[in-house]
Amino acid sequence: MTDPVTVWHRHAGSAVLLDGFHALKHAVRFGAEVPVAVTADRAAALALADELAPDVRDALAALLTEVPHGTYASFVPRPHPTAVAALAVRPSRESIMTRLAHTPRTAPVVVLDNPRNLGNAGAVIRLAAGFGATGVVTTGTVDPWHPTVVRGGAGLHFATAVERLTADELPSGPMFALDPEGDDLRGVELPDDAVLAFGSERTGLSPELRARADHLLSLPMRPQVSSYNLATSVAMTLYHWSLGAPR
């Protein structure tokens, strides 16, 4: 049996860190390639699998190797309560671009325009996976596969297509951009091939995406309330899409 420490160090420079049981569970469930997975308490991890993920319990049992807690802790920025960590192979840019470009789309693509908060970006990816969105793409400097984003997304990057793109590389389709000056979302039907663009938490939409947008939409909001959290805005918009025609 190959030493898990050796395998970990071999892949650590290029692989995606799966921090905690739930991140590993989701990655395995959605087909990630996981070359190494460790835990400081194998019995506890498999008990969680029995309770929360029986569909992938056997796969997790085959992957997980127990190591001393100090060894586990050396692999992660801070120990997770489940004492589980793994490395997964990041999907190639080419494969993700193929998924994003495939038409006809049956669900929107979410665009985060220059997001700044890594936790918010992870929460959006988790939401998008839950709604079955085609993908989540970011513009700007933040890598959506950063370990903090993956932690916030609970490993659900592997359930959708996640990539950083320039404005010129965004998938085709009518772009609906969220903006306070836009039309009320409740009066608009969002098509399955929509590109849903959300501005950054601090500065809103960039001029490039605002100019490209086919439609500007606003979320219902009580007067004197300045804004919603980014993940909340995405959730409201995807939920509206999921309802179909406006009511």
C-alpha positions, 0 to 999 in steps of 0.5 A, spaced: 500 500 500 502 506 498 504 511 503 498 516 504 503 522 506 507 520 500 501 521 495 499 527 498 505 531 497 505 528 490 499 531 488 498 537 493 501 542 488 496 541 483 490 538 486 483 541 490 483 540 497 477 537 500 476 539 507 472 535 511 467 529 510 462 533 507 466 536 501 469 529 500 462 526 500 460 530 495 466 530 490 465 522 490 458 522 489 459 527 483 465 523 480 471 526 482 477 523 481 480 522 488 487 520 489 488 520 496 483 521 502 485 521 510 482 521 516 484 521 524 478 517 525 476 512 520 471 509 524 467 515 526 468 517 518 465 511 516 459 512 521 458 518 518 457 515 511 453 510 514 448 515 517 449 521 511 451 518 505 450 510 504 450 511 497 457 512 497 459 509 503 463 503 500 467 508 495 469 512 502 471 506 505 476 504 499 479 511 499 480 513 507 486 511 510 487 513 517 493 517 519 495 520 526 491 526 528 498 530 527 499 528 520 492 529 518 492 536 521 499 538 517 495 537 511 489 542 512 489 550 514 485 548 520 483 541 522 475 540 521 471 537 526 470 531 522 478 530 521 477 528 514 481 531 508 482 529 501 485 531 494 481 531 488 484 532 481 481 539 478 477 538 472 481 541 466 479 547 463 477 544 456 472 540 459 469 545 463 469 550 457 466 544 453 460 543 458 459 551 458 458 551 451 454 545 450 447 547 447 441 547 448 442 548 455 437 546 460 439 551 466 442 557 467 449 559 468 451 564 474 456 569 473 460 572 479 463 579 476 469 580 480 467 577 487 471 579 493 469 574 498 471 567 498 466 564 502 460 568 498 463 565 492 463 558 495 456 559 498 453 561 490 457 554 488 453 550 493 446 553 491 448 553 483 449 545 484 443 545 488 438 548 483 442 544 477 445 550 474 449 549 468 455 552 471 458 558 475 463 562 472 467 568 475 471 574 472 476 578 476 482 575 480 479 570 484 480 563 483 473 559 484 477 553 486 481 556 491 481 552 498 476 557 501 471 557 496 471 549 495 470 549 503 464 554 502 462 550 496 462 543 500 465 539 495 460 541 490 464 544 485 464 537 482 456 537 481 457 543 476 462 547 471 466 552 475 471 556 472 474 563 471 473 567 465 474 573 462 468 577 459 469 575 452 469 568 454 463 568 457 458 562 454 453 564 449 445 566 451 441 572 453 444 575 459 440 578 465 444 582 470 442 584 477 442 591 478 438 596 482 435 600 476 433 594 473 426 591 472 422 587 477 425 580 477 418 578 478 415 580 472 420 576 467 421 569 465 428 567 465 429 562 460 433 556 461 439 558 457 440 565 461 446 567 463 445 570 470 450 576 472 451 578 479 456 584 481 461 584 486 459 585 493 462 592 494 462 595 487 456 592 483 456 590 476 463 592 472 462 597 466 463 591 461 458 586 463 453 592 464 454 594 457 453 587 455 447 585 458 441 584 454 436 585 460 437 589 467 433 586 473 432 588 480 430 584 486 424 586 490 426 589 496 423 594 502 425 601 501 431 603 505 434 596 505 441 597 501 442 590 499 442 583 499 448 578 500 450 575 494 448 568 495 442 570 497 441 574 491 443 568 487 438 564 491 432 568 489 434 569 482 435 561 481 428 560 485 425 565 480 427 561 474 425 554 477 418 557 478 418 558 470 413 563 468 412 569 472 406 569 477 
